[in-house]
């Protein structure tokens, strides 16, 4: 039997967060390790995130997400559905990147970036996904079943709501999607495994998942309050 996936990343959300959410949606237990150095040879392109899964050491976020989604039936039933799932997921990338980088901006730049995030959310991205849901009248973006696109969108909605709690006021279908996705069962998670290397020795891998089942909205409570 294959062991649990092991996630290697910095102490914080970053690019591993998509992967954590997708594994949680797949009801898959995982361990976290913080942090590998490029010099140990495990990182193919000398970068993280890296996930050890099914005997492989995968890097590159999209490759990891696509593998997990395909393995756990979160990637559509045929090539057409996969194309739509990829299209919607890629459509979230620009806004997600803005949110991802926001905590690292100088204080003087944060006001302008926050305004930009709100504007793009309300006027460009959220209306597009609201329109998709309205067009087919189904609960999820593609094929009326949960896919990685729904998981990524739910995470994005939560992240933007952290910056502006009113941002979903005019998007009732997105609210429903977020609620349905967040009510999935989640796995029991084992104790966090931490390894500290070199100048990262002062960090602690926070964001471990609770050891009880609950809603997906609760799965990353610790991660959402950890260092960004």
N, C-alpha and C positions, 0 to 999 in steps of 0.2 A: 504494500500500500504506500502510495506517495506521501511524503511528509508535508507539513504545512509550508506554504510559501513564506519566504523570509524577505523582508523589505529592508533595503539599505538606503538610508538617506540622512540628511541633516536633521537637526532638532527643529522641527517646524512643519508647516503645511507644505508650501511650495508645490513642486510638480508631482510629488508623491500623493498629494491629497486625492486627485482623481482616481488613483489606483486603490487607495484605502476605501473610498466610497464604493467603487465597483466590486471589490472583494466582499464588502459588507452586504451589498445588494445580492451577491451570489451566495450569501450565508456561508462564507468560507473563513475559517480560522487562520490567522497568520501571526507571525512574530515580527518584531522590528529590531533592527540592529543599527546603531549609530556609533561609528561612522567608518567607512573604509577609506583608505588612502589610495590614490591612483597607482602608487609605487608597488602595491602588493600584487599587481597583475590581474586582479579579478575584473577590473572595469575595462571593457573592450575599447571604449573611446575615451577613457579617463574621465568619466563623468557619471553622475547619478541623476535620476533614480536607477537602482538596479534591483531586480527581483529574482531570487532563486526559486524556481518552480519547476516541478516535473523533471528534475535532473538538468535543467538549463540555468544559465545565468543571463537573464535578459536585461538589456539596456534599451534606451530610446522609448520614451513614454508611450507613443502611439502603438509601437509594436507590442509593448506589455499589455496595454488596454485591449487591443484587438485579440490577443491570445486569450486573455481572461474572459472577454465577452463571448468568443467563439466556444470556449470550453464549457461555459455555464449557460449556454442558450440565451444570451443577451445580445445577439447579433443578427436577428431576423431569421426567417425561414428559407429565404432564397436570395439570389444575387441582387434582385431589384430592391428588396428590403434592406439589404446591407448597404447598397448605394445610398439610399435615403438616410439611413442611420449615420453613415459617414458624412454625408452632406450636412446634416443638422449638427453633428458633433463638431465638424470643422467650422461651421457658422458661429459657434460659441467661442472659438479660440481667441479672436481679437479682444472681445470683452473680458474673457477670462484672464488674458495676459495683463490687461490694465489693472484688474483687481489683484492679481498675483503680485504685481510689482508695487502696488500702492503703499504697503507698509514700509518699503525701503526708500521711498522718496524723501528728500529733504523737507522739513516742515514748511518751508516757503513755497514748495511746489504742490503740496497736498490739496490745498483749496481748489486750485484750478483743475487738478486731475479728478477730484471728487465730482466737481460740476460736470466734467466730461463723461465720467462713468454714468452719472444719473441721466444725462441727456441721451447718451447712446442706448442705455437700457430702456428708457421710456419711449423713445422715438424711432428706434431702429431694430433692436434685437428682440425685445419682449413682444412688440406687436407682430413680428414675423412668426414667432412660435405660437402666439395666441391664435393667429389666423390659421395655422396648420391644424390645430386642435378643433377649431370651429368648422373647418372645411369638411372634415370627415365625421365629426360628432363622436369620436371614440375617446377612450380614457387616456390612451398613450399616443406618442408621436407616430409610431409606425406599427402597423399590423395588430393594433389593439392588444399588445402585450408589452410588458416591461422590456426595454432594451437599454444598452449603454447610453444612448442619446438621452433617455429620460433621467437616468442617474446623473449624467453630467449636467443636465439642465437643472435638476433639483439642487445639486451642489451649488451651481452658479446663482440660483435664486436665493439660497440661504446666505451666500457670501455677500451679494449685493444688498440684501435686506439688513445685514449687519451694518452697512454703511448708511442706509436710508430705509427705515422701517416702513415708509409709505410707498415704496416703489412699485408694489404689486396692486395698489388700490384699484387700478383700472384694468386689471387682467384676471378676471375671475377664473378662467379655465386654467391658467398657470397655477393659481392657488390650489385648485382641485388636484392637478397633476402632482404638485409638490406634496400635498397631503397623502395622496394614494401611494406615491413612491416611498414616502417616509414611514409608512405603516407596515412595510415589509418586516418579517422576522429577521433577527440578526444573530450571528454566531456567538457562542461563548469564546472568549479570547483568553489565551494563556498569559502568564506573567510576561512582561516585557523583558527582552534580552538586550542588554546594553554593552557595547564595546566602545571604548574611547581611545582615540589614537592621536598622538602628536599634539599639535596646537588646538585640536578640538577637545582636549581632555576636560575643559571646563563646561562642556555642554552636557545636558541630560536629555535623552530621547523621551520627550513627553508625547502625549497624544495616544497613549495606549487605550484600547477599547475596553469597556466594562465587561466583567466576566459573567454577566447575566444577559438573557435575551431581552430585547426591547425593540422600539421603533428605530428605523434608520436615522430619524432625526436625533436620536439619543446616542447613536453609535459613536459619533465623533465629537461628543461634548468636550472631552478632554482636549482633543486636537484643536477645537475651535477656541479654546481658552489658553492654548500654549503659545510659546513665542512664535511670532510670524517672521 
